[in-house]
């Protein structure tokens, strides 16, 4: 009877033990699976980072004692705001608000934006 020698999918060491074993230890198993998911994880991580940055920018512009404020688009861009990402939209009679979690903005005329904060939902 000829037995097939199996090797670890991560490091290539010869495996001993169960016939269906794929990795020599948890370290190799974790590394292998992390590498498989790396591209997807990086994509999601980058978007979450951009959303968090947008939220921090909106929070820093809107004073804590105010419910809303108007700012020029230039000020948002100057702080590194990315209009590409938002978590959700809210359409009202005034227009469509773009939100980054609990902070949002409404595009107005002449590159002005209304910044708002929604408390709880």
N, C-alpha and C positions, 0 to 999 in steps of 0.2 A: 504494500500500500504506500503510495507516494503522497507525502503531505506537502502542501504549499506553504512556503515561508511568507508570512505577512509582515509588512513594515508599517510603522507609524505614519499617518498621512501628513504630519507636520514635520517631524525631524528625520524620519527614515530609519529609526532604530528597529531592530527585529522585535516583534511582539511575542509575548508569552502569555498564556492564559486562555481565556475563552476564544472560541473559534470566530466569533463575530466582533472581536475587539478591533478598534480602528486607531486608537491612540495609546501611547505608552503611559501617559499620566494626565491629570487634570490640566496641568500647565499647557501641554501641547494641544489638548482639546480646546481650551479657551483661546489660545493664540490662533488656531486654525479658524475657529468660528468668528473671531473678531476680524480677521483678515477678510473673510467672506463678506462681512457686513460693513467694512470700512468705507466704501464709496457711498453707500446709502446713509450711513451714520454721519459722514461728513456733510452731505447735502442737507440733511435735516438739521444738523448742528449749526451750519452756516445760516440757514433761514431763521432758526430760533434766536441766534445771536443778533441778526439784523432787526428782528421784531423787538427784542429787548432793548437794543440801542434806540430804535425809534420811540419806544415808550419812555425811556429815560430822557430823551430830548424834549418830548412833549411835556413831561412832568417838570422838567427844569424851566421851561418857558412859562408855564401857567403857575402863577403864585398860589400858594396853598389857601390864601384867604379869598380867592376869586373863583367863580364858577366857569368863566370863559374869558378869552382874550383874543384880540386879532393881531396877527403878525404877518409880515411880508414873507413870501416864499424864500427870498434870499437868506433870511435869518435861519430858516429851517435847513436849507442846503449848507449854509456856512457851518452849522453844527454837525453835519454829516448825515442828515436825515435822508432816508431812501424811500421815495414814493412808490417803489416797486412792491413793497410788502405791507400787508395789513392782515389783521385777524378776522375781521368781519365788517359788514356794512350795515348802516341804518338809514333807511330812506324816510324822509319826513317831507312836509310841505315846503320847507326851506331848501331841501336838496338832499344829496346823499352824503352822509358822514362816513369817513373811513376811520376805523378803529385799530389801535394797537393795544389790545386787551382793554383796559378801562379808560384810556385816553384816546381822544379822536380829534379829527379835523374836518372842517367843511370848506371846500374851495369856494372862494368868493370872487368878485370881479377884480381885475387889475393886479393879479398875483397876491392877493390878500387871502389869508386863511383864518378861520375861526377855530380856536383850540378849545376843547371842552373836556371835562372829566365826569364820567358817570360813576356814581357811588352805588355799588351793589346792584344786583339784578334779581 
